[in-house]
Amino acid sequence: MSTSTGQKVTVNEASTTTYQKGTSSTSASVITTGEPVLVLGTVSGTTIAATQVVVQPTGGGGSATSSGAAVIPFQSGAPTTSKQVGQIPANYTEGSGTIVSGTTANKATEVALAAYPGGVVDRVVQLSNGEYEAHNIGVNWPHHIFVSQDFKVVGAF
């Protein structure tokens, strides 16, 4: 499959991979070609070992994208865009926090990529204030998406 920025990725399914459409469980067979999906799992290069596949609503976009912020697709050699949207924790420093996994990481990843589609979250960390930072790669902006304890996007840079 391809990301919204055109990056080709391979998704490896397992017998434990779950599928969701809206609030209902579903199966891989109901997903049609071209339908936007969020794939959660472990990333290695351009391969994702899928733990969950979530069919995304069409024509959507999170609150952050509707407020004028947009993902800037990755282009080799292009300078990184430096801008900030929303609230960034006052004591945040890059590389700080504790890596989280499982349901918590999946929820943070899902809301981060719903607000800023097109990248790949390679890790989620819990910050000292209890919020989460989803590290977004494969795009020039945003690299850091901040998610509140109740899983709402609060800022990005």
N, CA, C and O atoms as a GROMACS GRO file, in nm:
protein
  628
    1MET      N    1   0.084  -0.118   0.000
    1MET     CA    2   0.000   0.000   0.000
    1MET      C    3   0.088   0.124   0.000
    1MET      O    4   0.210   0.113   0.012
    2SER      N    5   0.026   0.241  -0.014
    2SER     CA    6   0.099   0.368  -0.013
    2SER      C    7   0.044   0.459   0.094
    2SER      O    8  -0.076   0.458   0.123
    3THR      N    9   0.134   0.540   0.154
    3THR     CA   10   0.088   0.641   0.249
    3THR      C   11   0.027   0.756   0.169
    3THR      O   12   0.036   0.760   0.047
    4SER      N   13  -0.034   0.850   0.240
    4SER     CA   14  -0.096   0.964   0.172
    4SER      C   15   0.009   1.053   0.105
    4SER      O   16  -0.025   1.138   0.023
    5THR      N   17   0.137   1.033   0.140
    5THR     CA   18   0.243   1.111   0.077
    5THR      C   19   0.309   1.034  -0.037
    5THR      O   20   0.407   1.081  -0.095
    6GLY      N   21   0.254   0.912  -0.069
    6GLY     CA   22   0.306   0.835  -0.180
    6GLY      C   23   0.414   0.735  -0.146
    6GLY      O   24   0.462   0.665  -0.235
    7GLN      N   25   0.455   0.727  -0.018
    7GLN     CA   26   0.557   0.631   0.024
    7GLN      C   27   0.498   0.491   0.019
    7GLN      O   28   0.393   0.465   0.077
    8LYS      N   29   0.565   0.400  -0.051
    8LYS     CA   30   0.520   0.262  -0.058
    8LYS      C   31   0.561   0.190   0.070
    8LYS      O   32   0.676   0.198   0.112
    9VAL      N   33   0.466   0.120   0.131
    9VAL     CA   34   0.494   0.041   0.251
    9VAL      C   35   0.434  -0.098   0.236
    9VAL      O   36   0.336  -0.118   0.164
   10THR      N   37   0.494  -0.192   0.304
   10THR     CA   38   0.444  -0.329   0.308
   10THR      C   39   0.381  -0.352   0.443
   10THR      O   40   0.443  -0.323   0.546
   11VAL      N   41   0.259  -0.404   0.445
   11VAL     CA   42   0.190  -0.435   0.570
   11VAL      C   43   0.183  -0.586   0.584
   11VAL      O   44   0.121  -0.654   0.501
   12ASN      N   45   0.246  -0.638   0.688
   12ASN     CA   46   0.241  -0.781   0.715
   12ASN      C   47   0.132  -0.808   0.818
   12ASN      O   48   0.135  -0.754   0.929
   13GLU      N   49   0.036  -0.892   0.780
   13GLU     CA   50  -0.072  -0.928   0.871
   13GLU      C   51  -0.036  -1.055   0.946
   13GLU      O   52   0.043  -1.136   0.899
   14ALA      N   53  -0.095  -1.070   1.065
   14ALA     CA   54  -0.079  -1.192   1.144
   14ALA      C   55  -0.217  -1.242   1.181
   14ALA      O   56  -0.316  -1.171   1.162
   15SER      N   57  -0.225  -1.362   1.233
   15SER     CA   58  -0.356  -1.415   1.274
   15SER      C   59  -0.415  -1.333   1.387
   15SER      O   60  -0.536  -1.338   1.411
   16THR      N   61  -0.331  -1.256   1.457
   16THR     CA   62  -0.379  -1.174   1.568
   16THR      C   63  -0.412  -1.031   1.527
   16THR      O   64  -0.460  -0.953   1.609
   17THR      N   65  -0.388  -0.994   1.401
   17THR     CA   66  -0.420  -0.859   1.353
   17THR      C   67  -0.571  -0.837   1.362
   17THR      O   68  -0.650  -0.920   1.316
   18THR      N   69  -0.610  -0.723   1.423
   18THR     CA   70  -0.753  -0.692   1.434
   18THR      C   71  -0.789  -0.581   1.337
   18THR      O   72  -0.703  -0.501   1.298
   19TYR      N   73  -0.915  -0.577   1.297
   19TYR     CA   74  -0.965  -0.480   1.200
   19TYR      C   75  -1.084  -0.408   1.259
   19TYR      O   76  -1.168  -0.470   1.326
   20GLN      N   77  -1.091  -0.277   1.235
   20GLN     CA   78  -1.200  -0.197   1.291
   20GLN      C   79  -1.249  -0.097   1.188
   20GLN      O   80  -1.170  -0.036   1.117
   21LYS      N   81  -1.380  -0.080   1.181
   21LYS     CA   82  -1.442   0.020   1.094
   21LYS      C   83  -1.541   0.094   1.181
   21LYS      O   84  -1.640   0.036   1.228
   22GLY      N   85  -1.515   0.225   1.204
   22GLY     CA   86  -1.598   0.298   1.300
   22GLY      C   87  -1.574   0.239   1.438
   22GLY      O   88  -1.459   0.224   1.480
   23THR      N   89  -1.682   0.206   1.508
   23THR     CA   90  -1.668   0.147   1.641
   23THR      C   91  -1.687  -0.004   1.637
   23THR      O   92  -1.690  -0.069   1.742
   24SER      N   93  -1.699  -0.061   1.517
   24SER     CA   94  -1.725  -0.205   1.504
   24SER      C   95  -1.603  -0.282   1.458
   24SER      O   96  -1.521  -0.232   1.380
   25SER      N   97  -1.592  -0.404   1.507
   25SER     CA   98  -1.488  -0.494   1.457
   25SER      C   99  -1.530  -0.538   1.317
   25SER      O  100  -1.649  -0.550   1.287
   26THR      N  101  -1.431  -0.562   1.233
   26THR     CA  102  -1.459  -0.605   1.096
   26THR      C  103  -1.349  -0.700   1.053
   26THR      O  104  -1.269  -0.745   1.136
   27SER      N  105  -1.343  -0.731   0.926
   27SER     CA  106  -1.237  -0.819   0.875
   27SER      C  107  -1.168  -0.752   0.757
   27SER      O  108  -1.218  -0.654   0.702
   28ALA      N  109  -1.054  -0.805   0.720
   28ALA     CA  110  -0.975  -0.750   0.609
   28ALA      C  111  -1.055  -0.750   0.479
   28ALA      O  112  -1.034  -0.664   0.393
   29SER      N  113  -1.145  -0.846   0.465
   29SER     CA  114  -1.218  -0.860   0.339
   29SER      C  115  -1.311  -0.742   0.308
   29SER      O  116  -1.349  -0.724   0.192
   30VAL      N  117  -1.347  -0.661   0.407
   30VAL     CA  118  -1.438  -0.548   0.381
   30VAL      C  119  -1.363  -0.422   0.340
   30VAL      O  120  -1.425  -0.323   0.301
   31ILE      N  121  -1.230  -0.424   0.349
   31ILE     CA  122  -1.151  -0.306   0.313
   31ILE      C  123  -1.131  -0.306   0.162
   31ILE      O  124  -1.086  -0.405   0.104
   32THR      N  125  -1.166  -0.193   0.098
   32THR     CA  126  -1.156  -0.184  -0.047
   32THR      C  127  -1.032  -0.106  -0.088
   32THR      O  128  -0.982  -0.023  -0.012
   33THR      N  129  -0.983  -0.131  -0.207
   33THR     CA  130  -0.866  -0.062  -0.260
   33THR      C  131  -0.892   0.088  -0.262
   33THR      O  132  -0.997   0.132  -0.308
   34GLY      N  133  -0.797   0.165  -0.213
   34GLY     CA  134  -0.809   0.310  -0.212
   34GLY      C  135  -0.872   0.365  -0.086
   34GLY      O  136  -0.871   0.487  -0.064
   35GLU      N  137  -0.927   0.279  -0.003
   35GLU     CA  138  -0.990   0.323   0.122
   35GLU      C  139  -0.881   0.359   0.222
   35GLU      O  140  -0.786   0.282   0.241
   36PRO      N  141  -0.892   0.476   0.287
   36PRO     CA  142  -0.787   0.515   0.382
   36PRO      C  143  -0.793   0.430   0.510
   36PRO      O  144  -0.900   0.409   0.566
   37VAL      N  145  -0.676   0.382   0.553
   37VAL     CA  146  -0.667   0.303   0.675
   37VAL      C  147  -0.552   0.354   0.761
   37VAL      O  148  -0.456   0.413   0.711
   38LEU      N  149  -0.562   0.329   0.890
   38LEU     CA  150  -0.456   0.355   0.984
   38LEU      C  151  -0.404   0.218   1.026
   38LEU      O  152  -0.480   0.135   1.075
   39VAL      N  153  -0.275   0.194   1.006
   39VAL     CA  154  -0.216   0.066   1.042
   39VAL      C  155  -0.129   0.088   1.165
   39VAL      O  156  -0.036   0.168   1.164
   40LEU      N  157  -0.162   0.015   1.272
   40LEU     CA  158  -0.084   0.022   1.395
   40LEU      C  159  -0.001  -0.105   1.405
   40LEU      O  160  -0.050  -0.214   1.375
   41GLY      N  161   0.123  -0.091   1.447
   41GLY     CA  162   0.209  -0.207   1.461
   41GLY      C  163   0.354  -0.166   1.474
   41GLY      O  164   0.383  -0.050   1.504
   42THR      N  165   0.442  -0.258   1.453
   42THR     CA  166   0.585  -0.234   1.464
   42THR      C  167   0.642  -0.203   1.326
   42THR      O  168   0.622  -0.277   1.230
   43VAL      N  169   0.715  -0.091   1.320
   43VAL     CA  170   0.771  -0.045   1.193
   43VAL      C  171   0.917  -0.086   1.183
   43VAL      O  172   0.994  -0.069   1.277
   44SER      N  173   0.953  -0.140   1.067
   44SER     CA  174   1.092  -0.170   1.037
   44SER      C  175   1.116  -0.127   0.893
   44SER      O  176   1.074  -0.195   0.799
   45GLY      N  177   1.184  -0.015   0.875
   45GLY     CA  178   1.206   0.038   0.741
   45GLY      C  179   1.072   0.078   0.679
   45GLY      O  180   1.004   0.166   0.732
   46THR      N  181   1.035   0.015   0.570
   46THR     CA  182   0.906   0.045   0.506
   46THR      C  183   0.809  -0.071   0.524
   46THR      O  184   0.714  -0.085   0.446
   47THR      N  185   0.831  -0.153   0.625
   47THR     CA  186   0.743  -0.265   0.654
   47THR      C  187   0.678  -0.245   0.790
   47THR      O  188   0.745  -0.208   0.887
   48ILE      N  189   0.546  -0.270   0.797
   48ILE     CA  190   0.475  -0.260   0.924
   48ILE      C  191   0.419  -0.398   0.957
   48ILE      O  192   0.345  -0.456   0.878
   49ALA      N  193   0.455  -0.451   1.074
   49ALA     CA  194   0.396  -0.575   1.125
   49ALA      C  195   0.268  -0.532   1.196
   49ALA      O  196   0.273  -0.486   1.310
   50ALA      N  197   0.154  -0.548   1.130
   50ALA     CA  198   0.028  -0.491   1.176
   50ALA      C  199  -0.030  -0.565   1.295
   50ALA      O  200  -0.042  -0.688   1.294
   51THR      N  201  -0.066  -0.488   1.399
   51THR     CA  202  -0.142  -0.542   1.511
   51THR      C  203  -0.288  -0.501   1.499
   51THR      O  204  -0.378  -0.574   1.543
   52GLN      N  205  -0.312  -0.383   1.438
   52GLN     CA  206  -0.449  -0.335   1.422
   52GLN      C  207  -0.457  -0.252   1.294
   52GLN      O  208  -0.365  -0.177   1.261
   53VAL      N  209  -0.568  -0.267   1.221
   53VAL     CA  210  -0.596  -0.187   1.102
   53VAL      C  211  -0.731  -0.120   1.125
   53VAL      O  212  -0.831  -0.187   1.150
   54VAL      N  213  -0.732   0.013   1.116
   54VAL     CA  214  -0.853   0.090   1.140
   54VAL      C  215  -0.891   0.163   1.012
   54VAL      O  216  -0.813   0.243   0.960
   55VAL      N  217  -1.010   0.135   0.959
   55VAL     CA  218  -1.059   0.205   0.841
   55VAL      C  219  -1.092   0.348   0.883
   55VAL      O  220  -1.165   0.369   0.980
   56GLN      N  221  -1.038   0.444   0.810
   56GLN     CA  222  -1.056   0.585   0.844
   56GLN      C  223  -1.177   0.644   0.771
   56GLN      O  224  -1.208   0.603   0.659
   57PRO      N  225  -1.246   0.741   0.836
   57PRO     CA  226  -1.356   0.806   0.767
   57PRO      C  227  -1.304   0.886   0.648
   57PRO      O  228  -1.194   0.941   0.654
   58THR      N  229  -1.381   0.893   0.541
   58THR     CA  230  -1.338   0.968   0.423
   58THR      C  231  -1.373   1.114   0.439
   58THR      O  232  -1.471   1.149   0.505
   59GLY      N  233  -1.293   1.200   0.377
   59GLY     CA  234  -1.318   1.344   0.378
   59GLY      C  235  -1.299   1.407   0.514
   59GLY      O  236  -1.340   1.521   0.537
   60GLY      N  237  -1.237   1.333   0.605
   60GLY     CA  238  -1.223   1.384   0.742
   60GLY      C  239  -1.097   1.464   0.759
   60GLY      O  240  -1.041   1.518   0.663
   61GLY      N  241  -1.054   1.470   0.878
   61GLY     CA  242  -0.936   1.545   0.917
   61GLY      C  243  -0.960   1.587   1.059
   61GLY      O  244  -1.069   1.632   1.094
   62GLY      N  245  -0.861   1.573   1.140
   62GLY     CA  246  -0.877   1.607   1.281
   62GLY      C  247  -0.890   1.755   1.301
   62GLY      O  248  -0.883   1.834   1.207
   63SER      N  249  -0.910   1.793   1.426
   63SER     CA  250  -0.927   1.935   1.458
   63SER      C  251  -0.804   2.015   1.420
   63SER      O  252  -0.814   2.132   1.381
   64ALA      N  253  -0.687   1.952   1.432
   64ALA     CA  254  -0.565   2.025   1.400
   64ALA      C  255  -0.556   2.056   1.251
   64ALA      O  256  -0.512   2.164   1.212
   65THR      N  257  -0.597   1.960   1.167
   65THR     CA  258  -0.586   1.985   1.024
   65THR      C  259  -0.692   2.084   0.979
   65THR      O  260  -0.669   2.163   0.887
   66SER      N  261  -0.808   2.082   1.042
   66SER     CA  262  -0.912   2.176   1.001
   66SER      C  263  -0.881   2.318   1.046
   66SER      O  264  -0.943   2.413   1.000
   67SER      N  265  -0.784   2.332   1.138
   67SER     CA  266  -0.749   2.467   1.183
   67SER      C  267  -0.635   2.526   1.102
   67SER      O  268  -0.579   2.629   1.139
   68GLY      N  269  -0.599   2.462   0.990
   68GLY     CA  270  -0.499   2.519   0.902
   68GLY      C  271  -0.366   2.450   0.906
   68GLY      O  272  -0.280   2.477   0.821
   69ALA      N  273  -0.344   2.361   1.002
   69ALA     CA  274  -0.218   2.288   1.007
   69ALA      C  275  -0.228   2.171   0.910
   69ALA      O  276  -0.331   2.104   0.904
   70ALA      N  277  -0.124   2.147   0.836
   70ALA     CA  278  -0.126   2.036   0.742
   70ALA      C  279   0.008   1.966   0.744
   70ALA      O  280   0.112   2.029   0.768
   71VAL      N  281   0.005   1.839   0.720
   71VAL     CA  282   0.128   1.761   0.712
   71VAL      C  283   0.206   1.806   0.590
   71VAL      O  284   0.149   1.832   0.484
   72ILE      N  285   0.336   1.816   0.606
   72ILE     CA  286   0.422   1.850   0.493
   72ILE      C  287   0.493   1.722   0.453
   72ILE      O  288   0.577   1.672   0.528
   73PRO      N  289   0.460   1.666   0.336
   73PRO     CA  290   0.520   1.538   0.294
   73PRO      C  291   0.672   1.545   0.290
   73PRO      O  292   0.729   1.650   0.261
   74PHE      N  293   0.735   1.434   0.319
   74PHE     CA  294   0.880   1.426   0.319
   74PHE      C  295   0.934   1.438   0.176
   74PHE      O  296   0.885   1.372   0.085
   75GLN      N  297   1.034   1.522   0.161
   75GLN     CA  298   1.107   1.532   0.035
   75GLN      C  299   1.254   1.534   0.069
   75GLN      O  300   1.300   1.622   0.142
   76SER      N  301   1.328   1.439   0.017
   76SER     CA  302   1.470   1.430   0.044
   76SER      C  303   1.539   1.560   0.005
   76SER      O  304   1.520   1.611  -0.105
   77GLY      N  305   1.619   1.612   0.096
   77GLY     CA  306   1.694   1.734   0.068
   77GLY      C  307   1.617   1.862   0.100
   77GLY      O  308   1.676   1.970   0.100
   78ALA      N  309   1.488   1.850   0.128
   78ALA     CA  310   1.408   1.970   0.162
   78ALA      C  311   1.435   2.007   0.307
   78ALA      O  312   1.449   1.920   0.392
   79PRO      N  313   1.442   2.136   0.335
   79PRO     CA  314   1.466   2.177   0.474
   79PRO      C  315   1.346   2.143   0.561
   79PRO      O  316   1.232   2.144   0.514
   80THR      N  317   1.373   2.112   0.687
   80THR     CA  318   1.266   2.084   0.781
   80THR      C  319   1.191   2.213   0.809
   80THR      O  320   1.251   2.318   0.833
   81THR      N  321   1.060   2.205   0.805
   81THR     CA  322   0.978   2.320   0.836
   81THR      C  323   0.973   2.336   0.987
   81THR      O  324   0.949   2.240   1.059
   82SER      N  325   0.996   2.457   1.034
   82SER     CA  326   0.997   2.482   1.177
   82SER      C  327   0.875   2.565   1.213
   82SER      O  328   0.873   2.686   1.193
   83LYS      N  329   0.772   2.499   1.266
   83LYS     CA  330   0.657   2.572   1.315
   83LYS      C  331   0.594   2.492   1.427
   83LYS      O  332   0.615   2.371   1.440
   84GLN      N  333   0.517   2.562   1.507
   84GLN     CA  334   0.454   2.502   1.624
   84GLN      C  335   0.306   2.531   1.620
   84GLN      O  336   0.264   2.641   1.585
   85VAL      N  337   0.225   2.432   1.656
   85VAL     CA  338   0.080   2.447   1.662
   85VAL      C  339   0.034   2.399   1.798
   85VAL      O  340   0.079   2.295   1.846
   86GLY      N  341  -0.056   2.473   1.860
   86GLY     CA  342  -0.115   2.430   1.987
   86GLY      C  343  -0.020   2.439   2.104
   86GLY      O  344   0.073   2.520   2.104
   87GLN      N  345  -0.045   2.355   2.204
   87GLN     CA  346   0.030   2.359   2.328
   87GLN      C  347   0.143   2.256   2.328
   87GLN      O  348   0.120   2.137   2.304
   88ILE      N  349   0.264   2.302   2.356
   88ILE     CA  350   0.379   2.214   2.374
   88ILE      C  351   0.411   2.219   2.523
   88ILE      O  352   0.421   2.328   2.579
   89PRO      N  353   0.427   2.104   2.590
   89PRO     CA  354   0.457   2.108   2.734
   89PRO      C  355   0.577   2.197   2.765
   89PRO      O  356   0.680   2.190   2.697
   90ALA      N  357   0.564   2.279   2.866
   90ALA     CA  358   0.666   2.378   2.900
   90ALA      C  359   0.803   2.315   2.926
   90ALA      O  360   0.906   2.372   2.890
   91ASN      N  361   0.805   2.198   2.990
   91ASN     CA  362   0.933   2.136   3.026
   91ASN      C  363   0.978   2.031   2.926
   91ASN      O  364   1.067   1.951   2.956
   92TYR      N  365   0.919   2.030   2.805
   92TYR     CA  366   0.952   1.926   2.706
   92TYR      C  367   1.091   1.947   2.648
   92TYR      O  368   1.127   2.058   2.609
   93THR      N  369   1.168   1.839   2.643
   93THR     CA  370   1.294   1.837   2.569
   93THR      C  371   1.293   1.711   2.484
   93THR      O  372   1.249   1.605   2.530
   94GLU      N  373   1.341   1.721   2.361
   94GLU     CA  374   1.343   1.606   2.271
   94GLU      C  375   1.420   1.492   2.335
   94GLU      O  376   1.527   1.513   2.392
   95GLY      N  377   1.366   1.372   2.325
   95GLY     CA  378   1.429   1.255   2.382
   95GLY      C  379   1.387   1.226   2.525
   95GLY      O  380   1.428   1.125   2.582
   96SER      N  381   1.306   1.314   2.584
   96SER     CA  382   1.262   1.291   2.721
   96SER      C  383   1.138   1.203   2.722
   96SER      O  384   1.072   1.188   2.620
   97GLY      N  385   1.108   1.145   2.837
   97GLY     CA  386   0.988   1.063   2.852
   97GLY      C  387   1.021   0.915   2.858
   97GLY      O  388   1.136   0.873   2.842
   98THR      N  389   0.916   0.837   2.880
   98THR     CA  390   0.928   0.692   2.892
   98THR      C  391   0.849   0.628   2.780
   98THR      O  392   0.732   0.658   2.761
   99ILE      N  393   0.912   0.538   2.705
   99ILE     CA  394   0.844   0.472   2.593
   99ILE      C  395   0.729   0.389   2.646
   99ILE      O  396   0.744   0.314   2.743
  100VAL      N  397   0.612   0.402   2.581
  100VAL     CA  398   0.495   0.323   2.616
  100VAL      C  399   0.459   0.234   2.496
  100VAL      O  400   0.498   0.262   2.383
  101SER      N  401   0.385   0.128   2.524
  101SER     CA  402   0.345   0.036   2.417
  101SER      C  403   0.203  -0.010   2.443
  101SER      O  404   0.136   0.037   2.535
  102GLY      N  405   0.157  -0.104   2.361
  102GLY     CA  406   0.025  -0.162   2.380
  102GLY      C  407  -0.089  -0.066   2.350
  102GLY      O  408  -0.077   0.020   2.263
  103THR      N  409  -0.198  -0.083   2.422
  103THR     CA  410  -0.320  -0.005   2.398
  103THR      C  411  -0.295   0.145   2.410
  103THR      O  412  -0.347   0.223   2.330
  104THR      N  413  -0.216   0.186   2.509
  104THR     CA  414  -0.188   0.328   2.529
  104THR      C  415  -0.119   0.387   2.407
  104THR      O  416  -0.158   0.492   2.356
  105ALA      N  417  -0.015   0.320   2.360
  105ALA     CA  418   0.058   0.368   2.242
  105ALA      C  419  -0.032   0.367   2.119
  105ALA      O  420  -0.027   0.460   2.038
  106ASN      N  421  -0.114   0.263   2.105
  106ASN     CA  422  -0.205   0.255   1.990
  106ASN      C  423  -0.306   0.370   1.990
  106ASN      O  424  -0.332   0.429   1.885
  107LYS      N  425  -0.362   0.403   2.106
  107LYS     CA  426  -0.460   0.513   2.114
  107LYS      C  427  -0.393   0.646   2.079
  107LYS      O  428  -0.448   0.725   2.002
  108ALA      N  429  -0.274   0.671   2.134
  108ALA     CA  430  -0.202   0.795   2.106
  108ALA      C  431  -0.167   0.805   1.958
  108ALA      O  432  -0.179   0.912   1.898
  109THR      N  433  -0.123   0.695   1.900
  109THR     CA  434  -0.088   0.691   1.758
  109THR      C  435  -0.212   0.718   1.672
  109THR      O  436  -0.205   0.795   1.576
  110GLU      N  437  -0.323   0.656   1.706
  110GLU     CA  438  -0.445   0.670   1.628
  110GLU      C  439  -0.492   0.816   1.623
  110GLU      O  440  -0.526   0.866   1.516
  111VAL      N  441  -0.493   0.884   1.738
  111VAL     CA  442  -0.540   1.023   1.737
  111VAL      C  443  -0.437   1.116   1.672
  111VAL      O  444  -0.474   1.213   1.605
  112ALA      N  445  -0.308   1.086   1.690
  112ALA     CA  446  -0.204   1.169   1.628
  112ALA      C  447  -0.213   1.162   1.476
  112ALA      O  448  -0.206   1.265   1.408
  113LEU      N  449  -0.228   1.039   1.421
  113LEU     CA  450  -0.233   1.025   1.276
  113LEU      C  451  -0.368   1.063   1.218
  113LEU      O  452  -0.378   1.093   1.099
  114ALA      N  453  -0.473   1.063   1.300
  114ALA     CA  454  -0.602   1.114   1.252
  114ALA      C  455  -0.593   1.265   1.233
  114ALA      O  456  -0.651   1.320   1.139
  115ALA      N  457  -0.520   1.332   1.322
  115ALA     CA  458  -0.504   1.478   1.312
  115ALA      C  459  -0.401   1.515   1.206
  115ALA      O  460  -0.418   1.616   1.137
  116TYR      N  461  -0.296   1.436   1.192
  116TYR     CA  462  -0.187   1.464   1.098
  116TYR      C  463  -0.157   1.339   1.017
  116TYR      O  464  -0.056   1.273   1.041
  117PRO      N  465  -0.242   1.304   0.920
  117PRO     CA  466  -0.220   1.181   0.842
  117PRO      C  467  -0.100   1.194   0.748
  117PRO      O  468  -0.060   1.305   0.711
  118GLY      N  469  -0.043   1.081   0.712
  118GLY     CA  470   0.063   1.081   0.612
  118GLY      C  471   0.196   1.034   0.660
  118GLY      O  472   0.280   0.995   0.580
  119GLY      N  473   0.220   1.038   0.790
  119GLY     CA  474   0.348   0.993   0.842
  119GLY      C  475   0.336   0.855   0.903
  119GLY      O  476   0.236   0.785   0.885
  120VAL      N  477   0.440   0.817   0.975
  120VAL     CA  478   0.444   0.690   1.047
  120VAL      C  479   0.495   0.720   1.187
  120VAL      O  480   0.602   0.778   1.203
  121VAL      N  481   0.419   0.681   1.288
  121VAL     CA  482   0.464   0.698   1.426
  121VAL      C  483   0.553   0.580   1.460
  121VAL      O  484   0.510   0.465   1.456
  122ASP      N  485   0.680   0.609   1.495
  122ASP     CA  486   0.772   0.500   1.526
  122ASP      C  487   0.788   0.477   1.676
  122ASP      O  488   0.844   0.375   1.717
  123ARG      N  489   0.740   0.570   1.758
  123ARG     CA  490   0.742   0.550   1.903
  123ARG      C  491   0.649   0.650   1.970
  123ARG      O  492   0.620   0.758   1.918
  124VAL      N  493   0.602   0.611   2.088
  124VAL     CA  494   0.520   0.698   2.171
  124VAL      C  495   0.584   0.701   2.309
  124VAL      O  496   0.618   0.596   2.364
  125VAL      N  497   0.602   0.821   2.364
  125VAL     CA  498   0.658   0.832   2.498
  125VAL      C  499   0.561   0.907   2.588
  125VAL      O  500   0.489   0.997   2.544
  126GLN      N  501   0.559   0.867   2.716
  126GLN     CA  502   0.482   0.941   2.814
  126GLN      C  503   0.574   1.042   2.879
  126GLN      O  504   0.683   1.008   2.925
  127LEU      N  505   0.530   1.167   2.881
  127LEU     CA  506   0.610   1.276   2.936
  127LEU      C  507   0.586   1.289   3.086
  127LEU      O  508   0.493   1.229   3.140
  128SER      N  509   0.669   1.368   3.152
  128SER     CA  510   0.660   1.383   3.297
  128SER      C  511   0.527   1.444   3.342
  128SER      O  512   0.486   1.424   3.456
  129ASN      N  513   0.459   1.519   3.254
  129ASN     CA  514   0.330   1.580   3.290
  129ASN      C  515   0.213   1.485   3.262
  129ASN      O  516   0.098   1.523   3.281
  130GLY      N  517   0.241   1.362   3.217
  130GLY     CA  518   0.137   1.263   3.192
  130GLY      C  519   0.086   1.261   3.048
  130GLY      O  520   0.016   1.168   3.009
  131GLU      N  521   0.123   1.364   2.969
  131GLU     CA  522   0.083   1.366   2.828
  131GLU      C  523   0.174   1.271   2.750
  131GLU      O  524   0.272   1.218   2.801
  132TYR      N  525   0.137   1.252   2.622
  132TYR     CA  526   0.213   1.164   2.535
  132TYR      C  527   0.269   1.243   2.418
  132TYR      O  528   0.210   1.341   2.374
  133GLU      N  529   0.384   1.198   2.368
  133GLU     CA  530   0.442   1.255   2.247
  133GLU      C  531   0.456   1.141   2.148
  133GLU      O  532   0.524   1.041   2.174
  134ALA      N  533   0.390   1.157   2.032
  134ALA     CA  534   0.401   1.060   1.925
  134ALA      C  535   0.507   1.111   1.828
  134ALA      O  536   0.494   1.221   1.774
  135HIS      N  537   0.610   1.032   1.807
  135HIS     CA  538   0.719   1.073   1.718
  135HIS      C  539   0.684   1.029   1.577
  135HIS      O  540   0.675   0.910   1.547
  136ASN      N  541   0.663   1.128   1.489
  136ASN     CA  542   0.611   1.109   1.354
  136ASN      C  543   0.725   1.118   1.254
  136ASN      O  544   0.792   1.221   1.245
  137ILE      N  545   0.748   1.010   1.177
  137ILE     CA  546   0.855   1.011   1.077
  137ILE      C  547   0.794   0.997   0.938
  137ILE      O  548   0.677   0.964   0.924
  138GLY      N  549   0.874   1.023   0.838
  138GLY     CA  550   0.828   1.010   0.700
  138GLY      C  551   0.763   1.136   0.647
  138GLY      O  552   0.713   1.138   0.534
  139VAL      N  553   0.764   1.242   0.727
  139VAL     CA  554   0.711   1.372   0.685
  139VAL      C  555   0.810   1.479   0.731
  139VAL      O  556   0.884   1.459   0.828
  140ASN      N  557   0.812   1.593   0.662
  140ASN     CA  558   0.898   1.702   0.707
  140ASN      C  559   0.838   1.778   0.825
  140ASN      O  560   0.910   1.843   0.901
  141TRP      N  561   0.706   1.769   0.841
  141TRP     CA  562   0.639   1.832   0.955
  141TRP      C  563   0.504   1.769   0.974
  141TRP      O  564   0.439   1.741   0.874
  142PRO      N  565   0.455   1.745   1.092
  142PRO     CA  566   0.521   1.758   1.224
  142PRO      C  567   0.593   1.629   1.264
  142PRO      O  568   0.552   1.519   1.227
  143HIS      N  569   0.702   1.645   1.339
  143HIS     CA  570   0.775   1.529   1.390
  143HIS      C  571   0.729   1.490   1.529
  143HIS      O  572   0.742   1.375   1.570
  144HIS      N  573   0.675   1.586   1.604
  144HIS     CA  574   0.634   1.563   1.741
  144HIS      C  575   0.488   1.604   1.755
  144HIS      O  576   0.453   1.721   1.736
  145ILE      N  577   0.402   1.508   1.789
  145ILE     CA  578   0.261   1.537   1.807
  145ILE      C  579   0.229   1.506   1.953
  145ILE      O  580   0.254   1.396   2.002
  146PHE      N  581   0.173   1.606   2.022
  146PHE     CA  582   0.146   1.592   2.164
  146PHE      C  583   0.000   1.558   2.186
  146PHE      O  584  -0.090   1.620   2.130
  147VAL      N  585  -0.023   1.456   2.270
  147VAL     CA  586  -0.155   1.401   2.295
  147VAL      C  587  -0.180   1.406   2.446
  147VAL      O  588  -0.095   1.364   2.525
  148SER      N  589  -0.297   1.457   2.484
  148SER     CA  590  -0.331   1.468   2.626
  148SER      C  591  -0.357   1.330   2.688
  148SER      O  592  -0.365   1.230   2.617
  149GLN      N  593  -0.370   1.327   2.821
  149GLN     CA  594  -0.396   1.202   2.891
  149GLN      C  595  -0.530   1.141   2.851
  149GLN      O  596  -0.549   1.020   2.862
  150ASP      N  597  -0.624   1.225   2.802
  150ASP     CA  598  -0.752   1.173   2.757
  150ASP      C  599  -0.755   1.156   2.605
  150ASP      O  600  -0.862   1.152   2.544
  151PHE      N  601  -0.637   1.146   2.544
  151PHE     CA  602  -0.616   1.112   2.403
  151PHE      C  603  -0.679   1.212   2.306
  151PHE      O  604  -0.758   1.174   2.219
  152LYS      N  605  -0.644   1.339   2.324
  152LYS     CA  606  -0.680   1.444   2.231
  152LYS      C  607  -0.551   1.516   2.190
  152LYS      O  608  -0.467   1.543   2.275
  153VAL      N  609  -0.536   1.546   2.061
  153VAL     CA  610  -0.417   1.616   2.015
  153VAL      C  611  -0.420   1.759   2.070
  153VAL      O  612  -0.519   1.831   2.054
  154VAL      N  613  -0.310   1.798   2.136
  154VAL     CA  614  -0.304   1.931   2.197
  154VAL      C  615  -0.200   2.021   2.132
  154VAL      O  616  -0.202   2.142   2.154
  155GLY      N  617  -0.107   1.964   2.053
  155GLY     CA  618  -0.006   2.046   1.990
  155GLY      C  619   0.087   1.963   1.902
  155GLY      O  620   0.085   1.840   1.903
  156ALA      N  621   0.167   2.035   1.825
  156ALA     CA  622   0.261   1.967   1.736
  156ALA      C  623   0.373   2.064   1.696
  156ALA      O  624   0.354   2.185   1.690
  157PHE      N  625   0.490   2.007   1.669
  157PHE     CA  626   0.599   2.082   1.605
  157PHE      C  627   0.689   1.988   1.532
  157PHE      O  628   0.787   2.031   1.471
   0.00000   0.00000   0.00000
